[in-house]
Amino acid sequence: NPLHAIPSYFNQMYELRHHLPVGGSSSPEHREESLAAWIKWRDVQLHSQIMLYRRFVSFWMDKYDEDLSNVMYLTYESFTDQETGPDQARRLAVFVE
């Protein structure tokens, strides 16, 4: 989901660039600076990042386009959700059997 993936990608780049631990850009001492950097980056990069995300999804959709019997659609959010996660895990287990 690009709504989460693109900001997460930015946070990872920001933390690496500033030698912060994972999640460090959200800490109180870095939050204001990282938010300002996010807004600046977003305003310049958002369109190109969405296009890259689109190419990424298209690549994987096209790769298995002919044989859909080997494809299972599963979102990270539904898989890690407390309520829907267990059902999604069972569904995945049955698929890979």
KOLVEX-102080 format. One record per residue: x, y, z of N, C-alpha, C, CB in turn; residue number from 1. Coordinates in Angstrom, 3 decimals. Glycine has a CB too. Layout:
BEGIN
- X | Y | Z | X | Y | Z | X | Y | Z | X | Y | Z | NUM
...
This chain:
BEGIN
- 0.841 | -1.175 | 0.000 | 0.000 | 0.000 | 0.000 | 0.888 | 1.240 | 0.000 | -0.958 | -0.003 | 1.216 | 1
- 0.832 | 2.045 | -1.051 | 1.710 | 3.210 | -1.123 | 1.440 | 4.238 | -0.025 | 1.568 | 3.866 | -2.467 | 2
- 0.242 | 4.228 | 0.532 | -0.067 | 5.155 | 1.622 | 0.888 | 4.961 | 2.791 | -1.513 | 4.969 | 2.091 | 3
- 1.290 | 3.717 | 3.014 | 2.219 | 3.406 | 4.100 | 3.636 | 3.192 | 3.584 | 1.752 | 2.169 | 4.856 | 4
- 3.756 | 2.601 | 2.401 | 5.076 | 2.225 | 1.895 | 5.957 | 3.434 | 1.584 | 4.924 | 1.378 | 0.653 | 5
- 5.397 | 4.468 | 0.992 | 6.211 | 5.618 | 0.600 | 6.716 | 6.388 | 1.821 | 5.407 | 6.551 | -0.311 | 6
- 5.865 | 6.717 | 2.804 | 6.408 | 7.364 | 4.005 | 7.399 | 6.473 | 4.756 | 5.274 | 7.757 | 4.938 | 7
- 7.141 | 5.177 | 4.768 | 8.062 | 4.251 | 5.430 | 9.422 | 4.249 | 4.733 | 7.473 | 2.829 | 5.451 | 8
- 9.403 | 4.277 | 3.412 | 10.639 | 4.344 | 2.633 | 11.397 | 5.636 | 2.961 | 10.333 | 4.264 | 1.113 | 9
- 10.676 | 6.744 | 3.020 | 11.323 | 8.010 | 3.386 | 11.948 | 7.914 | 4.776 | 10.307 | 9.171 | 3.339 | 10
- 11.192 | 7.389 | 5.737 | 11.722 | 7.274 | 7.103 | 12.998 | 6.449 | 7.134 | 10.678 | 6.648 | 8.032 | 11
- 13.021 | 5.363 | 6.393 | 14.221 | 4.533 | 6.354 | 15.401 | 5.319 | 5.787 | 13.973 | 3.267 | 5.515 | 12
- 15.171 | 6.034 | 4.682 | 16.249 | 6.839 | 4.096 | 16.710 | 7.925 | 5.072 | 15.783 | 7.481 | 2.769 | 13
- 15.774 | 8.577 | 5.719 | 16.092 | 9.656 | 6.656 | 16.921 | 9.127 | 7.825 | 14.800 | 10.319 | 7.175 | 14
- 16.492 | 8.005 | 8.367 | 17.207 | 7.424 | 9.511 | 18.607 | 6.975 | 9.127 | 16.427 | 6.243 | 10.082 | 15
- 18.762 | 6.384 | 7.959 | 20.098 | 5.986 | 7.497 | 20.988 | 7.203 | 7.273 | 19.995 | 5.166 | 6.203 | 16
- 20.446 | 8.218 | 6.641 | 21.218 | 9.431 | 6.337 | 21.668 | 10.149 | 7.611 | 20.384 | 10.385 | 5.471 | 17
- 20.832 | 10.101 | 8.656 | 21.136 | 10.810 | 9.898 | 21.654 | 9.880 | 11.002 | 19.901 | 11.538 | 10.385 | 18
- 21.986 | 8.648 | 10.626 | 22.551 | 7.662 | 11.560 | 21.664 | 7.485 | 12.803 | 23.969 | 8.089 | 11.987 | 19
- 20.363 | 7.369 | 12.550 | 19.394 | 7.163 | 13.622 | 19.003 | 5.695 | 13.668 | 18.145 | 8.059 | 13.425 | 20
- 18.627 | 5.204 | 14.839 | 18.127 | 3.824 | 14.897 | 16.768 | 3.718 | 14.197 | 18.012 | 3.348 | 16.370 | 21
- 16.359 | 2.503 | 13.893 | 15.053 | 2.289 | 13.268 | 13.982 | 2.908 | 14.166 | 14.778 | 0.760 | 13.032 | 22
- 13.141 | 3.726 | 13.582 | 12.099 | 4.421 | 14.340 | 12.575 | 5.715 | 14.974 | 11.564 | 3.521 | 15.406 | 23
- 13.847 | 6.024 | 14.830 | 14.415 | 7.212 | 15.466 | 13.876 | 8.523 | 14.931 | 15.886 | 7.201 | 15.309 | 24
- 13.386 | 8.519 | 13.696 | 12.847 | 9.761 | 13.137 | 11.535 | 10.157 | 13.805 | 12.638 | 9.616 | 11.634 | 25
- 10.902 | 9.222 | 14.500 | 9.647 | 9.502 | 15.198 | 9.856 | 9.914 | 16.649 | 8.751 | 8.292 | 15.145 | 26
- 11.094 | 9.836 | 17.116 | 11.353 | 10.190 | 18.517 | 11.148 | 11.689 | 18.709 | 12.795 | 9.778 | 18.941 | 27
- 10.767 | 12.105 | 19.906 | 10.460 | 13.526 | 20.156 | 11.580 | 14.488 | 19.742 | 10.164 | 13.725 | 21.620 | 28
- 12.824 | 14.097 | 19.941 | 13.923 | 15.017 | 19.615 | 14.174 | 15.164 | 18.114 | 15.188 | 14.547 | 20.282 | 29
- 13.633 | 14.254 | 17.297 | 13.838 | 14.320 | 15.841 | 12.550 | 14.542 | 15.059 | 14.492 | 13.051 | 15.360 | 30
- 11.422 | 14.491 | 15.728 | 10.124 | 14.513 | 15.040 | 9.922 | 15.774 | 14.192 | 9.000 | 14.403 | 16.059 | 31
- 10.184 | 16.945 | 14.756 | 9.932 | 18.191 | 14.026 | 10.819 | 18.303 | 12.787 | 10.161 | 19.398 | 14.942 | 32
- 12.104 | 17.992 | 12.944 | 13.041 | 18.065 | 11.815 | 12.699 | 17.028 | 10.744 | 14.486 | 17.858 | 12.305 | 33
- 12.367 | 15.804 | 11.170 | 12.052 | 14.771 | 10.181 | 10.733 | 15.070 | 9.467 | 11.984 | 13.394 | 10.854 | 34
- 9.775 | 15.657 | 10.164 | 8.509 | 16.026 | 9.532 | 8.741 | 17.102 | 8.474 | 7.495 | 16.519 | 10.589 | 35
- 9.557 | 18.096 | 8.783 | 9.870 | 19.146 | 7.801 | 10.582 | 18.544 | 6.584 | 10.752 | 20.252 | 8.448 | 36
- 11.502 | 17.619 | 6.830 | 12.212 | 16.961 | 5.724 | 11.248 | 16.113 | 4.901 | 13.367 | 16.083 | 6.261 | 37
- 10.307 | 15.431 | 5.568 | 9.313 | 14.621 | 4.858 | 8.462 | 15.487 | 3.921 | 8.408 | 13.883 | 5.865 | 38
- 7.987 | 16.615 | 4.431 | 7.128 | 17.485 | 3.623 | 7.889 | 17.993 | 2.396 | 6.611 | 18.677 | 4.467 | 39
- 9.117 | 18.399 | 2.595 | 9.937 | 18.880 | 1.473 | 10.159 | 17.760 | 0.451 | 11.302 | 19.417 | 1.986 | 40
- 10.536 | 16.560 | 0.929 | 10.787 | 15.407 | 0.050 | 9.509 | 14.995 | -0.666 | 11.351 | 14.215 | 0.857 | 41
- 8.411 | 14.930 | 0.087 | 7.117 | 14.530 | -0.477 | 6.695 | 15.450 | -1.609 | 6.044 | 14.521 | 0.607 | 42
- 6.840 | 16.751 | -1.400 | 6.404 | 17.711 | -2.417 | 7.186 | 17.569 | -3.721 | 6.546 | 19.128 | -1.888 | 43
- 8.423 | 17.105 | -3.624 | 9.257 | 16.938 | -4.815 | 9.151 | 15.523 | -5.395 | 10.714 | 17.252 | -4.481 | 44
- 9.067 | 14.524 | -4.541 | 9.214 | 13.133 | -4.954 | 7.924 | 12.326 | -5.082 | 10.086 | 12.458 | -4.005 | 45
- 6.824 | 12.806 | -4.577 | 5.631 | 11.961 | -4.478 | 5.214 | 11.370 | -5.825 | 4.481 | 12.761 | -3.899 | 46
- 5.119 | 12.185 | -6.834 | 4.674 | 11.666 | -8.135 | 5.603 | 10.563 | -8.643 | 4.601 | 12.805 | -9.167 | 47
- 6.908 | 10.793 | -8.597 | 7.839 | 9.774 | -9.108 | 7.806 | 8.518 | -8.236 | 9.278 | 10.338 | -9.169 | 48
- 7.614 | 8.664 | -6.933 | 7.538 | 7.491 | -6.059 | 6.278 | 6.673 | -6.339 | 7.568 | 7.921 | -4.587 | 49
- 5.173 | 7.346 | -6.611 | 3.943 | 6.628 | -6.953 | 4.125 | 5.881 | -8.275 | 2.743 | 7.607 | -7.045 | 50
- 4.786 | 6.503 | -9.224 | 5.033 | 5.834 | -10.501 | 5.951 | 4.618 | -10.317 | 5.653 | 6.820 | -11.509 | 51
- 6.960 | 4.738 | -9.472 | 7.837 | 3.593 | -9.190 | 7.057 | 2.469 | -8.512 | 9.025 | 4.024 | -8.301 | 52
- 6.183 | 2.833 | -7.584 | 5.361 | 1.831 | -6.909 | 4.451 | 1.140 | -7.924 | 4.523 | 2.481 | -5.778 | 53
- 3.903 | 1.919 | -8.829 | 3.038 | 1.362 | -9.870 | 3.803 | 0.370 | -10.752 | 2.450 | 2.490 | -10.733 | 54
- 5.030 | 0.717 | -11.138 | 5.859 | -0.187 | -11.932 | 6.161 | -1.464 | -11.161 | 7.164 | 0.502 | -12.344 | 55
- 6.440 | -1.335 | -9.866 | 6.722 | -2.491 | -9.014 | 5.532 | -3.450 | -8.996 | 7.061 | -2.036 | -7.579 | 56
- 4.344 | -2.911 | -8.749 | 3.142 | -3.749 | -8.709 | 2.866 | -4.344 | -10.084 | 1.922 | -2.934 | -8.224 | 57
- 2.991 | -3.563 | -11.137 | 2.750 | -4.057 | -12.493 | 3.695 | -5.192 | -12.855 | 2.895 | -2.927 | -13.499 | 58
- 4.950 | -5.080 | -12.453 | 5.914 | -6.139 | -12.731 | 5.434 | -7.462 | -12.158 | 7.290 | -5.780 | -12.157 | 59
- 5.033 | -7.461 | -10.892 | 4.621 | -8.713 | -10.258 | 3.270 | -9.201 | -10.766 | 4.567 | -8.538 | -8.755 | 60
- 2.380 | -8.290 | -11.100 | 1.090 | -8.701 | -11.660 | 1.282 | -9.316 | -13.041 | 0.124 | -7.502 | -11.739 | 61
- 2.146 | -8.724 | -13.860 | 2.400 | -9.241 | -15.202 | 3.168 | -10.554 | -15.175 | 3.164 | -8.220 | -16.016 | 62
- 4.021 | -10.727 | -14.192 | 4.861 | -11.921 | -14.099 | 4.015 | -13.195 | -13.989 | 5.805 | -11.812 | -12.894 | 63
- 2.895 | -13.123 | -13.299 | 2.056 | -14.301 | -13.088 | 0.705 | -14.176 | -13.787 | 1.845 | -14.531 | -11.602 | 64
- 0.637 | -13.322 | -14.771 | -0.618 | -13.027 | -15.458 | -1.252 | -14.253 | -16.105 | -0.385 | -11.977 | -16.503 | 65
- -0.443 | -15.163 | -16.651 | -0.995 | -16.293 | -17.397 | -1.449 | -17.445 | -16.503 | 0.027 | -16.798 | -18.375 | 66
- -0.819 | -17.634 | -15.355 | -1.163 | -18.769 | -14.486 | -1.585 | -18.257 | -13.114 | 0.037 | -19.753 | -14.353 | 67
- -2.831 | -17.892 | -13.005 | -3.341 | -17.328 | -11.757 | -3.570 | -18.372 | -10.669 | -4.622 | -16.600 | -12.022 | 68
- -3.381 | -19.652 | -10.981 | -3.531 | -20.678 | -9.953 | -2.395 | -20.595 | -8.939 | -3.574 | -22.075 | -10.588 | 69
- -1.297 | -19.954 | -9.316 | -0.153 | -19.803 | -8.413 | -0.097 | -18.427 | -7.767 | 1.133 | -20.062 | -9.161 | 70
- -1.213 | -17.727 | -7.747 | -1.242 | -16.373 | -7.207 | -2.222 | -16.303 | -6.051 | -1.619 | -15.353 | -8.298 | 71
- -1.787 | -15.659 | -4.988 | -2.660 | -15.388 | -3.852 | -2.498 | -13.920 | -3.503 | -2.328 | -16.312 | -2.623 | 72
- -3.592 | -13.210 | -3.393 | -3.548 | -11.802 | -3.020 | -3.711 | -11.685 | -1.511 | -4.648 | -10.990 | -3.762 | 73
- -2.758 | -11.030 | -0.915 | -2.743 | -10.871 | 0.539 | -2.096 | -9.539 | 0.856 | -1.985 | -12.045 | 1.242 | 74
- -2.763 | -8.729 | 1.646 | -2.155 | -7.453 | 2.015 | -1.406 | -7.594 | 3.333 | -3.226 | -6.346 | 2.119 | 75
- -0.345 | -6.861 | 3.440 | 0.439 | -6.852 | 4.680 | -0.437 | -6.427 | 5.855 | 1.660 | -5.908 | 4.552 | 76
- -1.270 | -5.409 | 5.613 | -2.125 | -4.889 | 6.680 | -3.099 | -5.951 | 7.194 | -2.901 | -3.669 | 6.184 | 77
- -3.700 | -6.726 | 6.285 | -4.638 | -7.761 | 6.737 | -3.907 | -8.920 | 7.405 | -5.468 | -8.280 | 5.557 | 78
- -2.685 | -9.181 | 6.953 | -1.900 | -10.276 | 7.525 | -1.419 | -9.941 | 8.934 | -0.702 | -10.595 | 6.627 | 79
- -1.099 | -8.698 | 9.190 | -0.570 | -8.318 | 10.505 | -1.647 | -7.774 | 11.444 | 0.522 | -7.283 | 10.340 | 80
- -2.870 | -7.633 | 10.966 | -3.963 | -7.133 | 11.792 | -4.340 | -8.166 | 12.856 | -5.188 | -6.786 | 10.918 | 81
- -4.552 | -7.710 | 14.055 | -4.890 | -8.589 | 15.179 | -6.157 | -9.404 | 14.914 | -5.065 | -7.766 | 16.450 | 82
- -7.123 | -8.775 | 14.264 | -8.406 | -9.450 | 14.039 | -8.386 | -10.359 | 12.798 | -9.516 | -8.412 | 13.896 | 83
- -7.860 | -9.874 | 11.689 | -7.903 | -10.640 | 10.444 | -6.657 | -11.499 | 10.218 | -8.079 | -9.701 | 9.281 | 84
- -5.578 | -11.206 | 10.925 | -4.311 | -11.906 | 10.727 | -4.373 | -13.420 | 10.838 | -3.338 | -11.409 | 11.697 | 85
- -4.992 | -13.961 | 11.893 | -5.039 | -15.427 | 12.009 | -5.728 | -16.110 | 10.826 | -5.752 | -15.811 | 13.284 | 86
- -6.827 | -15.540 | 10.349 | -7.505 | -16.120 | 9.182 | -6.631 | -16.021 | 7.939 | -8.850 | -15.416 | 8.935 | 87
- -5.933 | -14.909 | 7.789 | -5.046 | -14.743 | 6.637 | -3.874 | -15.732 | 6.706 | -4.518 | -13.292 | 6.569 | 88
- -3.360 | -15.974 | 7.895 | -2.262 | -16.943 | 8.062 | -2.730 | -18.356 | 7.701 | -1.727 | -16.915 | 9.520 | 89
- -3.936 | -18.730 | 8.113 | -4.489 | -20.039 | 7.741 | -4.674 | -20.133 | 6.236 | -5.830 | -20.287 | 8.454 | 90
- -5.187 | -19.069 | 5.649 | -5.388 | -19.023 | 4.201 | -4.054 | -19.208 | 3.467 | -6.048 | -17.684 | 3.791 | 91
- -3.011 | -18.554 | 3.952 | -1.694 | -18.679 | 3.359 | -1.153 | -20.099 | 3.524 | -0.736 | -17.669 | 3.984 | 92
- -1.349 | -20.684 | 4.691 | -0.872 | -22.052 | 4.940 | -1.530 | -23.051 | 3.983 | -1.153 | -22.460 | 6.400 | 93
- -2.820 | -22.907 | 3.771 | -3.530 | -23.790 | 2.850 | -3.012 | -23.588 | 1.423 | -5.056 | -23.533 | 2.914 | 94
- -2.744 | -22.350 | 1.054 | -2.269 | -22.039 | -0.297 | -0.910 | -22.673 | -0.581 | -2.184 | -20.527 | -0.489 | 95
- -0.008 | -22.660 | 0.387 | 1.353 | -23.162 | 0.135 | 1.475 | -24.673 | 0.340 | 2.342 | -22.451 | 1.044 | 96
- 0.439 | -25.317 | 0.841 | 0.493 | -26.783 | 1.029 | 0.702 | -27.517 | -0.265 | -0.775 | -27.283 | 1.680 | 97
